Amino acid sequence: MRAVLILTVLSIAEVLSAWTDETLAQVTITKVPVKVTTQTFDPRRPPRTMPPLTPPEEAVCASDFLSDASVGGQAEQIDATHGKLRINQVRVTLQLDITIWLPKNPPKTTVDHEDGHRQISEYYYRSAEMVAQRIAERYVGKVIDLSGRDLRKLASAALKEAGAEITSEYNKQMPVETTQARYDSITEHSRRDIRVADAVALALKETYPFRPAAPPLPP
């Protein structure tokens, strides 16, 4: 039993109000509700869409943390080949999709263990908006020098790069895999006699990077 962390990065950049008057600088974070799906499989013929199992694993919880950053800015042309780009808008959409893969007729210990992985992912997601807001705010007001023949193209590329940097930093600041690995170690992949709620709480206490920590999730 284990957790698989998937970090999906979608970076969309667009030039907003380029070559025109400056618009109001802002950061917008949209947090989509968590989507949880449970799939059953035949251990003798696991589907190709399922993450591979490594014995003695019997099940897996796959958490897909998606982040989509759209960055806008105002470009000012200095001469034919030089300009400045000021980032004045960042929009980030966050999403968490969880798929729990269980064998047919799984024992309760397996079901409970994988649900512990789900709880950990959802616990991290509670801080996702705060993390994304903090990162995005550092980019608003940033000025980028442009130099080249096609200033519009350079501005678009610079905004795309900024969006990629934001999503990359978001992933770095959400180290869910560390807590998931500690949870598996504490529980010995569900073989140890310990309550799931206690194991989840202990793993979060030892590895959760944000302080103060939020109250533990209910069992």
Buried (B, 14 or more C-beta within 10 A) or exposed (E): BBBBBEBEBBBBBBBBBBEEEEEEBEBEBEBEEBEBEBEEBEEEEBEEEBBEBEEEBBBBBBBBBBBBBBBBBBBBBEEEEEBBBBBBBBBBBBBBBBBBBBBEEBEEBBBBBBBBBBBBBBBBBEBBBEBBBEBBEBBBEBEBEBEEEEBBEBBBBBBBBBBBBBBBBBBEBBBBBBBBBBBBEBBEBBEEEEEBBBBBBBBBEEBBEEEEEEEBBEE
